[in-house]
Amino acid sequence: MPKMVYCNFCKRPIKPGEGLMYVRLDGTVERYCSSKCFKSAVKLHRNPRRTKWVIKSAQ
């Protein structure tokens, strides 16, 4: 059974075989559920706490 992974930006679960995997120069692996999350995090440097469509974690 594949391990459940979550989007680094919006924290939604990613099904096996879907989404984007981004490897930074230092070797850290980041997974994103869609190009929307990827562009928001990597290209636009948005803060996920300030976007309305991101799942807010209960603290």
C-alpha positions, 0 to 999 in steps of 0.5 A: 500500500502506497504511503499517503502524501499531502500537498506542501501548500494546501495540505490536501491528500494526493493520490498515488500517481497524481500531483507534482514532485519538486526537488530543490537544489538542497535535495528536499522533496516537495509535493504539490497536488496541482499546478495552482499550488505549485505556482503559488508556493514556488513562483509567487511565494505566497503564504498559505495562511493568507490564502482563503482556499487552503485547508486550515489546520486545527490547532 
